[in-house]
Amino acid sequence: GPLPMYAFAMSIPAASPQRLLLAQQLVREKGLSRSDLALLEDILKAHLKEQDQLVLGGVRYRMYATTSLDYPIEPTLTLLGDATGLTRDELLEKLGAIDKKALDALLKSLGKKLDKPRVSLLKAELEAHADKTHSPRFWAKEVA
């Protein structure tokens, strides 16, 4: 039957035309489902826990750690204010941003307390002030 559409976050360098064509061919010829792809990823990760790398079909697979930092608001603003002389409001203007997942969770909880039109209007008002960014996504869908 027809394959569902898949969306994957991919870095631009990994998305060479040859690799995209290979992925499309695998999905088309092998009928790989989302669960097949997840199982393949699990197998690769399990192997890479035991060894530094895996070379398979001319592709080198490696796992590596990445680090991200989240800075708590109050101590960060206090330290920066002491160091720069800027006020809390000035620092918030320069650095402040709202975490989308936390905002979505708050809006969902508000949906239980406020009426739906009010929450929808609030979402629209918030989105009007949001800065949008775009990131590449890879998708594949069998052509009918």
C-alpha positions, 0 to 999 in steps of 0.5 A: 500500500502507499507509504505514509509521509515521513518527516525527519530533521536533517542537517544540510551537509548530510542531505546530499542528492545521492543520499536522498536518492538512496533513502528514497530508493530504500523506502520505495523498494524495501517498503520501509515503514516508520517503525522499520526506520526506528528499529534500524536506528535502534540497531545502529545505536546499540552497535555504536554503544559497543564500538566507536563507529560502524561502516556499512554500505559505504557509510560511516556511522558514529555517535557523538555527544552534544551539549546545550546549556539552559541559563536560569533567569534570575541568577543569570540576570543578577550576574549580568546586571552586576557585571554590566550595570544594565537593569533587569528590564534592559537585559530581558529586552536583549536576552529574553525569549520564551520556550515554545514547549513551556508556552504550549503547555501553559496555553494547554492548561489555560484551555481548561480554565478559559473558554476556547475562543479566548485561548485561540485569540491569545495564541494568535496574539502571541504568534503575531509577536513571535519570531519565526525561523525555518529549518530544513526537513526531509520527507518522502512519500511514494509517488502514485 
